[in-house]
Amino acid sequence: MYRSRSRDPIPSPSEPSAHSFAPPPSPAEPPTHDRVSSGRLVIPAPLRASLGYDAVGMPREHGERILDRLQRVGCIFADARRWWWIVPAGSHIGVIWPPSISYAIGALVADPSWTSTRPKPGREHPRLIHSPETGQPYTPPIPLYFLTCRVAGSPPLWSPDAANRPAAQ
């Protein structure tokens, strides 16, 4: 089935979303730790992550614009600043994600161990805002990649040499 190509893949902020999700927490809400374990995003129990998983982080505004343009949406975690999309492990191999996008191998999204252990003001652990009801927790990485490139204003880049580059954290 082909989708109409006349529709802009990036919605305006006034367009309603076809996907239901919980809004990201406001900075005034207390942090929730139920879906983060040692800095790793935790997939809900009924879903199977048989391929392993990583997370693609982006500014909240980008996430809101991309959400309605994907046919299939997996688990999404959010805090007040960033949305984290669950993708199959290794989705960074062969592609260069735009500079404004963070790629977290193993979905480890915590501050590095050498930073302060006290929470920084305005920082909180991401919480689950969207989850598929059944199946697997993944958002298809290739459509997500092309949409993130478009929103970030970066041309899509892929290369076998990209597999040798360290992932942006």
C-alpha positions as CSV (number, residue, x, y, z in Angstrom):
1,M,0.0,0.0,0.0
2,Y,1.4,3.4,-1.0
3,R,0.9,6.5,0.9
4,S,0.1,9.8,-0.8
5,R,3.3,11.8,-1.4
6,S,1.6,15.1,-1.3
7,R,1.3,15.1,2.5
8,D,4.2,17.0,4.3
9,P,6.0,14.4,6.4
10,I,6.5,17.0,9.1
11,P,3.3,18.1,10.8
12,S,2.6,21.6,11.9
13,P,2.2,22.0,15.7
14,S,-1.5,22.6,15.2
15,E,-2.1,19.2,13.5
16,P,-3.6,16.5,15.7
17,S,-1.6,13.3,16.2
18,A,-2.9,9.9,15.1
19,H,-0.9,8.2,17.9
20,S,-2.0,8.4,21.5
21,F,0.6,9.1,24.1
22,A,1.1,10.6,27.5
23,P,2.5,14.1,27.3
24,P,6.1,14.5,28.5
25,P,6.5,15.5,32.1
26,S,6.6,19.2,32.9
27,P,9.8,20.4,34.7
28,A,7.7,20.9,37.9
29,E,6.8,17.2,38.2
30,P,8.9,15.0,40.4
31,P,11.1,12.6,38.6
32,T,9.9,9.1,38.0
33,H,12.3,6.2,38.2
34,D,10.0,3.3,37.3
35,R,11.3,2.8,33.7
36,V,15.0,3.6,34.2
37,S,17.3,1.1,35.8
38,S,20.9,2.1,36.3
39,G,20.6,4.7,33.5
40,R,19.1,2.2,31.0
41,L,15.6,2.6,29.7
42,V,13.5,-0.5,30.6
43,I,11.1,-2.0,28.1
44,P,7.7,-2.9,29.5
45,A,7.4,-6.6,30.4
46,P,4.8,-7.7,27.9
47,L,7.0,-6.6,24.9
48,R,9.9,-8.7,23.6
49,A,13.1,-7.0,22.6
50,S,14.6,-10.1,20.9
51,L,17.0,-8.0,18.8
52,G,18.4,-6.0,21.7
53,Y,17.7,-2.3,21.8
54,D,19.3,1.1,21.6
55,A,17.7,4.5,21.9
56,V,17.6,7.5,19.6
57,G,17.3,10.8,21.5
58,M,16.1,14.1,20.1
59,P,14.8,17.4,21.3
60,R,11.1,17.2,22.4
61,E,10.0,19.5,19.6
62,H,11.5,17.1,17.0
63,G,9.8,14.1,18.6
64,E,6.4,15.8,18.5
65,R,6.8,16.6,14.8
66,I,7.9,13.1,13.9
67,L,5.4,11.1,15.9
68,D,2.4,11.4,13.6
69,R,4.5,10.6,10.4
70,L,5.5,7.1,11.3
71,Q,3.2,4.2,10.5
72,R,4.6,2.1,13.4
73,V,5.8,3.6,16.6
74,G,7.5,1.6,19.3
75,C,8.3,2.6,22.9
76,I,9.0,6.3,23.5
77,F,10.5,7.7,26.7
78,A,10.6,11.4,27.5
79,D,11.7,13.9,30.0
80,A,11.1,17.6,29.9
81,R,13.8,18.1,27.2
82,R,14.3,15.0,25.1
83,W,12.4,12.1,23.6
84,W,14.0,8.7,23.3
85,W,12.8,6.3,20.7
86,I,13.6,2.5,21.1
87,V,15.2,1.0,18.0
88,P,16.8,-2.4,17.3
89,A,20.4,-2.7,18.6
90,G,22.9,-1.6,15.9
91,S,20.7,0.9,14.2
92,H,23.6,3.3,14.2
93,I,25.8,1.0,12.0
94,G,26.3,2.4,8.5
95,V,24.5,5.7,9.1
96,I,25.5,9.1,10.4
97,W,22.7,10.4,12.7
98,P,22.3,14.3,12.6
99,P,24.4,16.2,15.1
100,S,21.3,17.2,17.2
101,I,20.4,13.5,17.6
102,S,21.8,11.4,20.4
103,Y,22.3,7.7,19.9
104,A,22.5,5.6,23.1
105,I,23.9,2.1,22.6
106,G,22.1,-0.2,25.0
107,A,19.6,2.6,25.8
108,L,22.0,3.9,28.4
109,V,20.8,7.5,28.8
110,A,22.2,8.5,32.2
111,D,24.9,11.1,32.7
112,P,28.4,9.6,32.5
113,S,29.8,8.1,35.7
114,W,32.3,11.0,36.1
115,T,29.6,13.6,36.5
116,S,28.0,14.6,39.8
117,T,25.7,12.1,41.4
118,R,23.3,14.8,42.5
119,P,20.4,15.4,40.1
120,K,20.8,18.7,38.2
121,P,18.0,21.1,38.4
122,G,15.6,20.5,35.5
123,R,17.0,17.0,34.9
124,E,15.0,14.0,35.4
125,H,14.9,10.4,34.3
126,P,12.9,9.8,31.1
127,R,9.5,8.0,31.6
128,L,7.5,5.9,29.2
129,I,5.0,8.0,27.2
130,H,4.1,5.6,24.4
131,S,4.2,1.8,24.1
132,P,2.7,-0.5,21.5
133,E,0.1,-2.8,23.0
134,T,1.6,-6.0,21.6
135,G,4.6,-7.2,19.7
136,Q,8.0,-5.6,19.8
137,P,9.1,-2.3,21.3
138,Y,10.8,-1.0,18.2
139,T,10.3,2.1,16.1
140,P,11.5,1.2,12.5
141,P,14.9,2.9,12.4
142,I,15.1,3.7,8.7
143,P,11.9,5.9,8.6
144,L,12.9,7.4,11.9
145,Y,16.4,8.2,10.5
146,F,15.1,9.9,7.4
147,L,12.5,11.9,9.4
148,T,15.2,13.0,11.9
149,C,17.4,14.1,9.1
150,R,14.6,16.2,7.6
151,V,13.7,17.8,10.9
152,A,17.3,18.5,11.7
153,G,18.0,19.9,8.3
154,S,20.8,17.4,7.7
155,P,21.2,15.3,4.5
156,P,20.9,11.6,5.1
157,L,24.4,10.1,5.1
158,W,25.4,6.4,5.1
159,S,28.6,4.6,4.5
160,P,30.2,1.3,5.4
161,D,32.9,3.5,7.0
162,A,30.2,4.9,9.4
163,A,30.3,1.6,11.2
164,N,33.8,2.3,12.4
165,R,32.9,5.8,13.8
166,P,31.9,6.0,17.5
167,A,28.3,6.7,18.1
168,A,27.4,10.2,19.3
169,Q,26.3,10.1,22.9
